[in-house]
Amino acid sequence: MQLGMIGLGRMGANMVRRLLRTGHQCTVYDRDPAAVAALASEGATGAASPAALVAGLRAPRAIWLMVPAAVVDAAIADLTPLLEPGDLVIDGGNSHYVDDIRRAREFAAKGIHYMDVGTSGGVWGLERGYCMMIGGEAATVQHLDPIFVSLAPGVGDIPRTPGRAAPSATAERGYLHCGPNGAGHFVKMVHNGIEYGLMAAYAEGMGILRAANMGTRTQGVDAERRRSGIRHTTSTTSTSPTSPSCGVAAVWCRHGSWTSPPRRCTRIPRWRSSPDACPIPARGAGRSWRRSTRQCRHRC
């Protein structure tokens, strides 16, 4: 399938590479000619301008924007006069979902389709694949399905989710049509809130560990810090790879820890204290820390 890609940063370029590996034809453009040349040397068709990119695609064209949210409207303004009715524009960045609703309405008046695709995968997506949350018309989403299949991680060797073994269940393969325009970026917005909230919590926890012996040294006094009078003796301030702070992070990554995603029960927790219950406390599953000492009924 043909696809035009505008924006060849760390994600956009690797998405093109993943598509090339599975036989798709990609025409690419970026403001940086070196980025275009790099992908042209790997099998993509380079374009020196948005007009050249559009001219290099057969109608109906599918053009994916992988640019920062702040410049999406400017990119669309440059692109729209070059498009024809039936063409498709995909925004794969992190736009506000309200903007997607507006853009879809404006494109519809010109007979052009629009799709918002919240894309998650980062710099590891080339090998691991990209999870995609899609908003748009059902027929348009189905038309682009070969692209989504190639970009998505696929089922792999992850155990199947009970009740979702049907081949049509795309969520297990890593992409989902979430609803009409705006729904894709709305779901991605919630995804980012959860992910960054977890990252902030990890950072705060590591900060507590790093300062665990703060009572043994002189500290500044201001609105955010005061001397507690407690002399902690856990030494976690060293940044050496063999220091306790690094050791704590390493031990948390082991499969026996409740912080390790592969061993956590991700189903809706049902609580009981039976000895044959799941041995991993379901902390972080929407339950309080006190209740997390009870165990999940699922046999994970």
Helices and strands as residue ranges (DSSP letters): E 2-6, H 10-21, E 25-29, H 33-40, E 45-46, H 50-55, E 62-65, G 69-71, H 72-79, G 80-82, E 88-91, H 97-108, E 113-120, G 122-124, H 125-128, E 131-135, H 138-143, H 145-151, G 170-173, E 175-179, H 183-210, G 214-216, H 244-252, G 261-263, E 271-272, G 291-293, E 295-296
